[in-house]
Amino acid sequence: MSHHESTSEDPVSVTAKSGGSIFLTIAGILLVILIVIFGALMLGNSESPTEKEDAARAAVRTKNLAELQAADAVVLNSSEPDDGFDGGHIPITKAMELIVPILNAKSAAVTTEPSVQKQP
């Protein structure tokens, strides 16, 4: 065999080899797609046990929140005498009626004071 001789393969066998690898590549891609679709369908159709537990816990939390809000409303809208420990309390609406005039007076006093500017 001389150096100038080329060792070329039969064009039909080269095409057959590349066609086989293309087929395997396409088959592999389709298999992966099918596995992903099957997995997504299985996950989408199943209800996990934690979902049931979460729904039950959410119901308990909602009930507890309603009870806390009701208790807060009672405290905010009622009055208790001063027992010496916490100073008692008055209804929130009454507290607002008492504090608004004081705050308005302070605000008016701040805005009516002459501003003193330093001379350079």
Backbone hydrogen bonds, N-H to C=O, Kabsch-Sander energy under -0.5 kcal/mol:
donor,donor_aa,acceptor,acceptor_aa,energy
5,E,2,S,-0.9
8,S,6,S,-0.9
13,S,10,D,-0.5
14,V,10,D,-1.7
15,T,11,P,-1.9
16,A,12,V,-2.0
17,K,13,S,-2.2
18,S,14,V,-2.3
19,G,15,T,-2.4
20,G,16,A,-1.8
21,S,17,K,-1.7
22,I,18,S,-2.0
23,F,19,G,-2.1
24,L,20,G,-2.2
25,T,21,S,-2.2
26,I,22,I,-2.6
27,A,23,F,-2.7
28,G,24,L,-2.3
29,I,25,T,-2.3
30,L,26,I,-2.5
31,L,27,A,-2.1
32,V,28,G,-2.3
33,I,29,I,-2.4
34,L,30,L,-2.4
35,I,31,L,-2.3
36,V,32,V,-2.3
37,I,33,I,-2.4
38,F,34,L,-2.6
39,G,35,I,-2.5
40,A,36,V,-2.4
41,L,37,I,-2.3
42,M,38,F,-2.3
43,L,39,G,-2.3
44,G,40,A,-2.2
45,N,41,L,-1.5
46,S,42,M,-0.8
48,S,46,S,-0.6
51,E,48,S,-0.8
52,K,48,S,-1.0
53,E,49,P,-1.9
54,D,50,T,-3.0
55,A,51,E,-1.9
56,A,52,K,-1.9
57,R,53,E,-2.7
58,A,54,D,-2.4
59,A,55,A,-1.8
60,V,56,A,-1.9
61,R,57,R,-2.6
62,T,58,A,-2.4
63,K,59,A,-2.2
64,N,60,V,-2.6
65,L,61,R,-2.5
66,A,62,T,-2.1
67,E,63,K,-2.1
68,L,64,N,-2.3
69,Q,65,L,-2.6
70,A,66,A,-2.1
71,A,67,E,-2.2
72,D,68,L,-2.6
73,A,69,Q,-2.2
74,V,70,A,-1.8
75,V,71,A,-2.1
76,L,72,D,-3.0
77,N,73,A,-1.6
78,S,75,V,-1.0
80,E,89,H,-2.3
83,D,81,P,-0.6
89,H,80,E,-1.2
92,I,76,L,-3.5
95,A,91,P,-2.2
96,M,92,I,-2.2
97,E,93,T,-2.0
98,L,94,K,-1.9
99,I,95,A,-2.3
100,V,96,M,-2.2
102,I,98,L,-0.6
103,L,99,I,-2.6
104,N,100,V,-2.7
105,A,101,P,-2.1
106,K,102,I,-2.2
107,S,103,L,-2.5
108,A,104,N,-2.5
109,A,105,A,-2.2
110,V,106,K,-2.0
111,T,107,S,-1.9
112,T,108,A,-1.5
113,E,109,A,-0.9
117,Q,115,S,-0.6
